[in-house]
Each structure stands twice: as structure tokens, then as C-alpha cells.
Amino acid sequence: MSQAAIDRLEEKLAYQEKTIDELSEVIATQARQIDLIEARLRRLMEREATREAEGTGGVILGDERPPHY
């Protein structure tokens, strides 16, 4: 194999390693964001379940006037 071919292969390998590192960082960032979103969603669902259990959902039914009237 010629030196030029080896140089091209080394260049490709370096580029691929750089791309893999960048993609790995993107995936790690996305995983952290997903974890945060899941935690927020869990808290919202718990809060809504508590409201439903307490009956303070704030739903206006039929002719009922909103509290600001």
C-alpha cells in the first residue's frame, strides 16, 4: 500500500473519530434533556392527579359562571 493511500485512510479515520465523538456528545445532551422532560412530566401528572383527587380541577360546567364574574 502506498504512503498516499495510508495517508487517506488515516485522514478518513480521524474524520470518523471526530464525527463519532460529536455524535456521542449530541446523544448525551439529548439523554439529559429527555431525563429532565420526563421528570417534569411526572411532576405535572402527579400534580394533576392530586387536583383530580381533591376535586379542584377548575372545570366550568354548563351554565356555571366562572369565578371572576
GIKAQUI-V489132 format. One record per pair of residues at least 12 apart in sequence whose C-alpha atoms are under 10 Angstrom apart, sorted by the first residue. I is the first residue (numbers start at 0). GAP is how many residues later the second one is. Records with the same first field share a line. If there is no record, write none. Layout:
BEGIN
I = GAP  GAP
END
This chain:
BEGIN
none
END
